[in-house]
Amino acid sequence: MISIIITAYKEARTIGKVIHHILKNKLPKNYEIIVTTPDDETAAEAKRYAKKNKKIKILRDKGKGKPAALNLAVSKSKGDILVLTDGEVFVSENSIEKLLNPFANPKIGATSGNPVSLNSKRNKYGFWAYVLTNVANDLRKDATKCKKKILCSGYLFAIRKKLFPRLPENLLSEDGYISQKVYSKGYFIAYLENSKVYVKYPDNFSDWIKQKKRSAGGYNQIKKILGKSELRSFSSEALGAFKFFKYVSNVREFIWLMNLYVSRLYLWFTIFIDVNLRKKDQKQLWVRVESTK
């Protein structure tokens, strides 16, 4: 049996579409869909689908953040394999089936989908999303070929339930923490390029910084919790920066790319200040990003 867990917060506008896209997939006979949310509006919209499909369950978490919501949902789940996704992203057809196939190999502990940007690349922030998602895809493919470690995408991934760790509630990047735990138990993570999940990324600088600070800053936090973080750092990102140029096709995009380099330097500088000097915690760094909804 598989359990598909959707974490959502104030996503009444999108949760129905999220469930609809999941149900368009070819799912095993034994499955359940668990929607966990703290707010009434999202829960009410999800219940409309639950009335039509008894395999859809609604949980009300306490609004303490995604790690706490995941801990609750996993504790209530019945599946041996967990598929995790969010309440504002949309999986492609057959993406879940592709995620599940590698588990036939007992050495595979988790599988990751491929985030694809919904933003138009005709503006700067859409171009940034286009470049960053494509470079992430390239890096995961290269790592897979070389049998190196990869990071699960929090937008869509699957994991054996027995490997799912109890998450500290102050985590900023639960996907990075879970990935490290999978490898620490002697298992591998498979990357499925064709298991696509469509994501709306920020469309302004303020929201871009909020989102990236939350995700990239989380890896500094993981290093402190686990004593190591092999999967992401400023130096590792810098080494992959040359890959960005292959996605530039005109002068305007070259200028946008230079803007992106400067913005990423600024991002890592502010992360260092906030995490190491100002000692900001999860509640201060986890800020809702409205333009991604």
N, C-alpha and C positions, 0 to 999 in steps of 0.2 A: 504493500500500500504506500502511496505517496501523500504527503501533506503539502499543499501549496499555501504559503503564508504571505499575506499582503499586509504590510504595516502602513497605516494611513493616519493623517492628522489634518483636519479641515480640508478634505479633498472630496467634498460632496459632488463637485462638478465633474470629477474625472473617475471616481471609483467605479461607476457603472460601466464605463468604457473599458477600464482595466479588467473587470470581471468578464465582460463580453469577449475581449480578445483572448483571455485565457481559455474560455469555453470553446473557442473556435479551434483550439489545438486538439490533436488526437491524444486524448488522455487515457491512462490505464483504467480498467473497470473499477478498480479499488482506488479511489482518490477522495480527498476532502479539500475544500478551500476554506481557509480560516482568514477572516478579515479582523484585524485588531485595530481599534481606534478609540480615543477618549471622548470624541465630540458627538453630539446628538445628530447633527446634520449628516455627517458621513455614515454613521450607523444606520440612520433611517433610509438612506439611499441604498446601502448594501442590503438591507432587509427586504427591499423590493425584489431583489434577485434571489434571496434566500427563500422567499415564499414559493418561488417557481422551481427551485432546485434544493432538495433536502441535504445535499452534500455541502452546501455553503453554510458556514457557521460564523456568527458574529461574536467577537469578544470585546469587552469594554476594559481597556487598560486605564491606568490612573494618570496618564499624561505626563509620565516622568521621563519620556524620551524613547527613542527607538530601541536601545539596548534592553530596557526594562520591558517594553512591549514584546520584543522577540523572546525574552526569557519566559514571559507568560504564555505566548502562543506555542512555543516549543513544548512547554510542560503540559499543554492540553492536547497536543497533536498525537495522532495514532500511527502515522506513517513511519516506515523504516528510512525513507528518503525524504528530505525536506527540500522544497523549492521555495526560495525567498525572493520577493520582489516588492515594489513600492506602489503606493496608491495614486501615482501620477505618471507612471510610465506604462508603455504598451508593448506586450510581447508579440512577435511575429508568429504566423502560423507554423506549426511543427517545431517551434523553438524549444518547447518543453520536452518533446520526444527526443530531440537531439541532445539535450542536457542529460537525459536519463540513460541513454544507450551506453556510455562509457562505464557505468557502474557494474556492468557484466564482468569487468576486470576488478578483482578483489583488492588490488593495490590502489585503485582510485578512491580517494576520500571525498573529493569535491569536484565540481565542474563549474565553469564560468561562461556566461553568455557574453555577447558583444554589444556594447552600447553604441547606438547610432543616433546622431544628432537630427532633431526635427527642425532646427533653426535654418533659415536661409543663409547661405554663405555669401550673399551679396552685400551684407553689412559686416562691420568689423567684428562684432561679438559672435555673429553666426559663423564667420570665417574662423575665428579662434576655436569655436566648438568643433567645427569640421576638421581642423588640423589636429587638435588634441585627441579627438576620438580616433582618428585614423592612425595617428602615431602610436596611441595605446594599443590599437589592433596590431600594428606592425611589430611592436615590442613583444607582445604576447605570442605572436606567431614565431618570431625569431627565438624566443626563449624556449618555446615548445620543441622546435627543431633541435636545439642544442641541449635539450633535457635539463633546462634550468628552471628555477622556481618562478611561478607567476602569482599574481594577486587576483583573487576573485573580484568581480565587479558587484558592488552592493545593489545595483539595479536589477540584476538577475543572476542568481547562482543556485546550485543545488549541493547538498551535503548529506552524508550519512548521519542519521540522527544520533548514533552512538558517539560521533565525533564532535557534536555541537557543544561548545563549552558554555558554562555559565558566564554571562557577560557582565563585567563591571558596569554599573549604571551610569558612570561618568564618561564612558567611551565616546570618542569623537568619530572614530573610523572602525566600526564593528567588522567590516569586511577584511581589513588588514589584520585585525586581531584574530579573527577566525582562521584566516589563511595561515598565519604563523602556527596556530594550534594544530591544524591539519598536518603540516609538515613535521611538527615536533613529535607527532605520534607515528611517524614512519610512513605516511600515506602521500600520494601525489595529487596534484590538481590538474585537470584536463581543461583545455580551452577549446570552445566550439565557436568558430568564427561565424558560422551560419545560424547560430542560435541568437537571433537579433532581438534587441529590446530598444524601443524608440523613446528618446529622452528629449525634453525641452530644456535647454540650457539658459543661463542668465542672458539678458539682453541689455544690461547696463553695467558700468564698472563697479558700482557699489555692491550690487548683488553678486557679481563675479568674484570679488574679493571675499565676500561673506562665505560663499560656497567653497572656494578653493582653500580658504584659511581653515575651514572646518575639516576638509578632507586631508589636505597636506599636513596640517598641524597635528592631525591625529596620529601620524606616524612617529612624530617626536614623542607623543604620549605613550605609544605602544613600546617604544624603546625603553622608556622609564619603567613601564609595568613589567615587561618580559626580560629586560636587560639586553635586548637586541632588536633590530628591525632591519632585515636584509633586503626588503622588497621595495623600499622607496626612500629617497633622500634627495637633498639638493644636488649632491655630486652625481648621483645616478641619473637624475633628470638632465643635468648639464651634458652628460655624455651622450644622451639621446637627442640633443637639440639639433644636431646637423640633419636629422631626418625630416625636420620641418620644411626644409627648402624644396623638397620634391613636390609639395602641394601648392607652391607659388606659381601662378601663371601670368601675372602682369605686375606693373609697377605699384598699383594701388594695394595689391595683396602683399607685396614686398614690404611696403610701409606698415601695413597692419601687422605683419610678422615681426618687424622691429619693435613695434609697440608692445607686442606680446612678450618678447624677450625682456624688455624693461619692466613690464608689469609682473612677470614671474620673479624677477630679482627683488622687486618691491614686496611681493607676496612673501617670499622666504625671509626677508628682513623683518617684516611685521610679525611673522610667526615666531621668530627667535625672540623678539621683544616681548610679545604677549605671553608666550609659554615659559620662557626662561627668566625674564626680568619682572614682568608684571604678575606672573603666576596666575594667569586667568584659568578658570575651571571650565568644565563642560557647559554649564548654564550660561556662562558669559560668551563662549565661543560658538555655541550652537545657536544660530540665528536663522529664523525662517526666511527663505528666499522666495519672495512673492512672484518674481518674473518667470520662475520655472513651473508655475502652476497652471 
